[in-house]
């Protein structure tokens, strides 16, 4: 064996995405740097560029991963109400992803993998719109009803994450369920 050992990280791409999640959760997107990610992963400063090209490339992969995870949670939810609660749960448990996913100024919005992941999560979100009052009677209203429900879930999640709803207790899922049930009342 030579005196120089080779270093093999394992899954460097995964390690960099995990490090990005930690940094974004602590410091926001503005606190993210490729050099810092390399330091955290214990690799050369050029290694992240090899996998992602630049910060926007890394955030593109990170956002795509977020949309896939969101789609999986929405698809497993069952009812439309449960999907709304799952959306809020996702935002709370995957805060860093949630912060990046809806910031197209931070990533390559036309990336095919990202576009496919975003479409999948959108389809999962809109899948149960027919359950809402009067949505099935007017197919044109399905898009509007879905957008209203998404806006409510997204807005609620954003307010919860910012700490603006302390009076609602400590369970974002229970609070979201109570708020989202208002959609069933027309």
N, C-alpha and C positions, 0 to 999 in steps of 0.2 A: 504494500500500500504506500502511496506517496505521502509526503508531508502535508500536501494541500488537500483538504477534504472538500468535496463538492456539496453544495447545499441544495436540498430539494424541499420546497415548501409544502408540497402536497397539492392542495387546491387553492392556489393563490387567488384566483378570481373570487372564490367564495370568501376567503379571508379579507380581501379588499372590500367586498360588498358589506360584510359584517362590520368591518371597521368604519365604513361610511355611515352605516346605520347608527353606530355609537356616537360618532362625531356630530351627525345631524341632530340626533336626539338631545345632545348636550349643548350644541352651539349653533344649530340651524345650518342651513345650506351655505350661508356666507362664511361659516367657520371651517368649511371643508377645503383641504388642499391636498393635491396629489402627493406632495412631498411628505406631509404628515401621515397620510395613509401608508406610504411606503415604510416610514419609520415604525409605525404601529405594527405593521406586518413583518418587520424585520428583514426587509429586502431593499435592494438599491432603489434610488429615487426614479430610475428609468423603468422599473418593473411594472408599475401601474399603467404607464403609457403603452407598454407592450400589449396589455390586455384590452385597454379601453381607448387608447389614443390620447384623450384629454379629459378634463373634468366633465365636459358636456357628454362625452361618451360614457363615462362612468355613471353619470346621473341618468342617462338614457337606459342603461342596463338596470339601474336601481329602480327607476320608475316602471319599466316593463315587468320586473319581478313583483313590484307592488300591485300592478294591475292583475297579474296572474293570481297572486295570493287573494286579492279581493274577489276575483271571479270565483275561485274555489269556495270561498266562504259564502258568497251569495248563492251559488249553485246548490250548496248543501243546506241552505236555509229552509226551504219548503215554501211557506206562504210569503206573500208580498210583505206583510207586516214583519215577519221574521227576517226577511232580507234587509229591511230598513234597520232593524236592530243589529243584524250582522254587520252592516255598513258602519254603524257607530262603533261597534266592538272592534272592528278592524282598525278604525281611525285611532282608537285609544291604545290598542295593543301593538300597532305598527305605526306609531306616530311619525317616525322619520320617513317612511315610505309615503304616508299620507301627505306630509308636507311637500315632498318632491313631485308626486304624481300630478298634481294640479298646478304645476309651475312650468308650463311649456317653454318659458323663456330660459330655463335652466338646462334643457336637453334638446336632442335632435327629434323633434316631434314627428318627423316623417320617416323615422326608422321603421322598417317593416315589422320587426319583432315587437316593437312598442305599439305600433298601430294595431297589430293582431291582438295583443294582450288587452289594449284599451277597448277594442270592439267586443272581445269576449266578456269583459266585465260589464260593459254597457248592455249587452244582450241579457246577461244574467240579472242585471238590475231592473230591466224593463219586462222581464219574463212574466211577472205576476200582476202587471198593471190591470189586466182584465178583471181582477178581483175587486177593484175599486168601484164604488157606485157609479153607474151610468157610463163607465168606460167601454163596455162591450157594445152598448147601444150606438155609440158614435165612434167608429174607428179613427176618425180624425182627432178625437179627444184622447186617444191612447198616448200619443206623444206628449201632449200637454200634461196629462195626468202623471205620466212617468217623470217628466221634468219637474213638476211640482213636488212629487214625492222625493226625488233625488235632491232637490234644493232644500227641502225640509230636513232630510237626513244629514246632508252635507253641512248645512248651516248649524244644525244642532251639534254635530260632532265638532265643528270649529269653535262654537261657543263653549262647549264642554272643555275642550283642550286648552282654551285660553283662560279658564277659571272663572268665566262670567256667570256660571249657574250654580253657585254654592248652595243655594236654598233648595236644590233638588235632591240633596243627599249625596251618598257616595257610590251609588250604582248607576253608571251611565246607561247600562242596558235597561234597567227598570224605568229610568226616567225617559229614555228614548221610546220605549214601548208605549208609555202613557201618552207621550206627545204624538207619536206616529199613528196611534189609534184614532186620532182626530180626523184622519183622512177617511176613515170609514163612515164618518158622520156627514159626508158630503160637503 
